[in-house]
Amino acid sequence: MRRLRVAIVIPGFPQGREEPGLAAVVDLVERLAAVHDVRVIALRHPPRSGMYELAGAHVRSLGLAHARGATGRGRVLGGGIAAVLGLHRRARLDLVHAMWADEPGMVAAVAARLIRRPSVVSVMGGELVGLRDIGYGTALGRGGRWATPVALRRASLVTAGSTYLRGQILAIRPGARVVLLPLGVDVDRFRPAHVMPGVQTVLFVGSLEPVKDPALMLRIFAAVAHERRDVALRMVGSGSLRAHLDEIAAELGIRDRVDFAGQLPRSAMPDAYRAASVLCVTSRHEAQSMAAVEAAASGVPIVGTRVGVLPDLGEGAIGVPVGDASGLSRALAQLLDDAAAASAMGQAGRRVATERYDIERTTASVLGHYADLAGRAS
C-alpha cells in the first residue's frame, strides 16, 4: 500500500492516552498512523492552540473552544480550511477525512475541493438530530443545519457507524453513497470473563447528560431492584446531571444500591465490563455506541433503546423503542432471572463483535477506502 499523507479534521483530540471520551478514535488514528502520514487538525479542543504528537500522529490544535455564534463558527471554518491548505502547501495531501460532519465535515469537504483531493466525511454524533426538549443536536442551530448537508453533498465518501445512522443520512441525502464504517474495538482487551461475577450488576456507561437519559436508567433499575435484593447498578460516567441523579436515586429508594463510579480511565474499562451481568443503554440517540460494542466484545448481554448499533448486534442485544421504560424493565428482568439466556446473548454478542467490530478489521476497511479514493484521484 502506497504511503499516503492524510489530514484528519476533528472537533477535538486528546492530549494524553488516558483522557476520556475519544478512546476508539485515538485507537483508530494510531493504527492509521502506523501505515500513513497522519496529520490531525483539532478545531476546538484542546482550548489552546499548539502542536503536539499523540498515537503516532502530528496534531495541530487551533484552540477555538470558545468561538461562539456566527462569527465564531466563521473563525472555526476559516481556520480549519486554512490549516488544511497550509498542510497541502508544505507537502501534498492525498486525502482529507472529517470525523463528525458539521464543522469538520464542512472544513474537509471545502478544503478538499480547493486542493482537488478526495474527502471522507464520517457522521459520528448528533449532527443530524435536533431534540428540542433537551437541547441536543447540531440540527437545532442554523449553522449546523447549513454545514452538515453541504458536507454530505460535497464529500467523496460518507460513512456511518451503524445502520440506524445510515438510515438517518439517507433520509437527508437519498441515493447517496453511504458506507458502514464503524469504529472498532480491541477484542483481545475487551474479552469475556473466565468466571461469572458473583453479584449481579447492571452497568450503565455514558455521560450523565440528557441525551443518554440516565434518569430513565434509575427508574428502570428501581422497577426491577425492589424484587431482586441482590442486584446493584453501576453508572460509569460524569456530567451535568450528577447531583440531580443522586436526588432521583434517593427518591426511588435505591441510593444505597447505585454506584456512581464517575469517569474511569480507559485502562479500567475492560474490567468494568467483565464485572457486569448486563449493559443497559437508555440513550435517546447514539450514532454508534462504543459502550455497546465494548460490552458485546466482553460477552456482556445488552438491553437498550434501538439506537446506534443496538439493532446491528442481532441476538446479542434486546432493543426497544426510545423511551419505552416498561419494555426495558421487562427485558432487564428477563436477563437477570435467566442466566442461560443471558449467557447465550453474551456469546452471540461476542461473535458479532469479533466478526464486525474487531479493530483490525475496521481499520483495514478504512485503509481500503483510503487507497481506493486516493487511487482514483491520482
N, C-alpha and C positions, 0 to 999 in steps of 0.2 A: 504494500500500500504506500502510495506516494505521501510524503510528509506534507501536510497542509498547514497553512497559517490561518487560524480561526479566531475570530473575535466573538466572545460571548457577552451579550448585554443583559444585565440583570438589575433588579431594583436594589439589591444589597447582597453583600458577600461577607461571610465571617472573617474575622482576623485570626482566629485560632480554631483548632480542630474540635475542641470541646464546647465551642459556642453553640447554643441550642438553636434549633429552628430549620436549618438547611442541610442536615447531615447527608441526606440522599443526594442532594445537588453537589455537595463537596465530593462525595464518593464518585459520582459520575465525572466531574471535572478532573479529578485525579487520574482516572483511567483514560480519559481523552488526552490529557497532557502527557501521558506515557507514550502516546503514538504521534500526536501532532503538537505544533507550537501554538499553545492556547493563551490568549490574552483576554482577561476578564475586565469589563468596564462596569463598575458598580455605580449606579446613578445616584442613589440616596444614602446608602449605608456602606461603610462607616460614615459618621457625620462630619468627619474632617477629610479634606482632600489629601491625597498622597498615593504613594506606590508601595506595594509590598508583595510578597510571594506566599502562596499557600497551595498545598496539594499539587505542586509541580507547575502551577500556572502563575503568570505575571498578572497582578491585579492593580488596576488604577481606580481609586475611589474619587468620584467627583465631589463628594461631600455636600450634596444638596438636600439633606434630610429635611431642612426647614423651609424649602422653597414651596410656597403655597399659592393658591389661586391661579388665575390665568397667566399672570406674569411669571410665577414660579414654575408652572408647567412649561412655559416657553423656555425658561432657563434650562430646565432638565432636558427637554428635547433638543434644543440647540447645542447644549454642552455635550450631550451624548453623540449626536451626529458629528460634531467637530472632533470628538475623541476617536471615533471610528475612522474618519477621513485622515486624521493625523497618523494613526497606525498604518493605514494604507500607503501614505506618502513615504513613511520610513522603510517599509518593506511590504510588497504586495500581499493583500489578504486574498484568501481563496474563498472564504465563506463567512457570513455573519449569522449568528444564532441568537435569537431573543428568547430568554426564559421569562415568561409572562408576556402577555400580548398587548398590554395597554401602552405605557411609556416605553418599555424596552422594545416591544413589537414595532411601534412607530419609528423609533430610532433605527432599528435594524433594517426594516423594510425600506425606509427612505435612503439611508446611507448606502445600503447595498445597491439600490438602483443607481445612485450617483456614481459609484465606482464600478458598476456593471458586474457585480458579483451576485451569486445566489444567496438567498436568505431563508432561514428556518425560523418560524415563529411557533413557540410551544405555549399553548394555553395551560396555565398551571395553578390558577386560583379562582378568584371571584370576578374575573374580567367580564363575564357575560351575564352576571346576575345583578339584580337590584332589589334587595329585601328591605323595603322602606321601614317596616316596623322595628327593625333592629339596626337600621343604618348601615347595612352591609352590602358591598358590591360596587365594583367600578361603574356599572351601568347607571348608578344613581346620579352621577355627575355628568355634565355636558361634555367635559373634556374626555372622560372615559368612553362615553357613547360615540364620540367622534374618532378617537385614536384607535380603539380596538378594531372596528370594521375596516379602517384604512389599512392597518397592519395585516389583517387576514386577507384582504383583497390583493395586496401587493406582494405578499410573501411567495417565495418559490415553493415552499412546502409548509403546511400547517400540521402540527402534531397535537395529540391529546393523550392523556394518561389512562383514560377509561372510555368504555363505550357510552356511558352516561354523558360524559363531557363531549364526546364526539357528536352525539345527537344534538347537543346544545349548539355546537358550532355550525352544524349543517342546517339547523333551523334559521340561523342568521345568514349563512352563505351556502344556499342549496347548490349541489353539484360540485362543491369544492373538493380538492384532493386533500383529505384529512386522514393521516395515518395514525394508528395506535402506536405510541412510543412511550410507554410508561417508565417512570423511574424504577430502578431495580434495587434489590436488597442482597446483601451478602448472606447466602443461605447456609454458609458454614458457621458464621457468627450467630445468626438467628436460626436456631435449630431446636427441636423438641427436647423437653426434659427427659432424662432417663427414668426418673421417679416422679410420679404424680404428686403435686403438693398435698400436704395433709389437711390443710384448711381450705375450704372453698373461697376463692377470691374473685370477685368481679372487678375487671380492670377497665378504667377509662383513661385514654391517652389523648391529650389535646389541650389547646389553650382554653383558659377559663373565660371564654368570650361568648356572646350571644349566638354566634353562628354555629358553635359546637353544641349549644343547648345543654350545658352541664346541669342546669336546674332540672331538666327533664330526666337526666341520669339519676339524680337523687330521688325523684318521685318514683321512677321505675324500681329502683333498689328498695325503697321503702315498701312498695307493694309486694315484693317477694320476700323481704327480710323478716317481716313480722311473723311469718310462719316457718322460718328457717333460721334458727338462732345461731347456727354455726357458719353463716355466710358473712363475709366482710366485703367492703368496697374500697378500692384503692384508686384515687384520682391523681394522675400524673400530669402536671402542667401548672402554669401560672397565668394570671390575667386579672382584668378589672373586676370580675365578679367574685373574687375570692371571699371577701368579707360577707357578701350577701349570701353566698352558698353556705357559709357557716350558720347563718341565721335560719336558712331553709332546713338544713340538716337537723338543727335543734328543734324546730317546729314539728318536724316529721318524727321525732323521737329516735333518730338513728345516728346522732352525732358521735356517740362512742364507738360506732361500727364503721365509720368512714375515716380513712387515712388520706388527708390532703398532703401528698408527698412532695408537692412543688415540682419545679423543673429539674429533672435528673440529667446528669451528664450523659452524653451518648454512649459512653462505655458501660453505663449501668443498665441500659435498656434491654439487652438480651436476657439478663437475669430477671428483669421485671416481667417480661412476657412468660418466661418459663415458670414463674411462681403463680401465674394466673390460671384460673379454671375456665374463664370465658372473657372475651373482649366485647364491650358494648359500645357501639358508635351511635350517638344520638344527633349527629350533625344535621343541620338544615341544608347544607351544601358542602360537598367535597369535590375537588377536581379529580383527585385520585384517592387519597387517604393512605399515607405511608404507614400509619398505625395498623390499618387492616392488613396491609401487605406483610409487615413485620410479624404481626400476630399469626397470620397464616403460615409463614415460613417457620414459626416457632411451634407449629402444631396446636395452636390455640383456637378453639371454635369461636365463631363471631356471630353476634346478633346486632342488627343495626338498621338504620334507615337506608332506603335504596338510593344511595348517592355514591359518587366515586366508583371504586372498584367492587363495592359490595355485590352488585349483580353479576360481576365477572368471576367471582370466586366459586360459582357453582354450588356444589354440595358442601363447601367449606364455610358457608355463611347462610344465615336466615335473614332475609330482608323484609322490611315492612314499609309502608308509606311514611313520608316525613311527618313527624308529629303524632304518630299512632302509638300513644303511650300504652294502651291495653294490649296491642299486638306485640310490642317489645317486652312487656311484662310476661305475657304468656310464653314467648319464645325463650326468654331468660329462665323462667321457672322450669321449662321443659328440659333445658340442658343441665340445670343444677340438679334435677331429680333423676336424670337418666344418664349415668356415667358411660354406658356403652354407646349411646347416641352421640354424646359429646366427644368421645374418643374417635368415633368414625368420622365426625365432622372435622376434627383436628387433623386426622390423617388425609382427608380429602383436600383440605386447605393447603397442607404441606405439599401435596402433589402439584396443585395448581401453581403454588409459589415457585417450586423448582422448575416447572415447565415453562412458565411465562414471565416470572419476575426475578429470576436469578440475574444478578447484576452483570455477570459476564455475558449473558445472552442479550440483555437490554443494551449494554454498551456496544456490543457487536452490531446491533441493529442501527444505533446512532451512527457508528462509523461507516456502515454500509450506505446509509443515506448521504452522509457527507461525501463519500467517494463518488456516488452516483451524480450528485449535484455538481461537484467540482469537475468531474469528468465531462459532463455535458456543457459546462461553461468554458472549458479550455479550448 
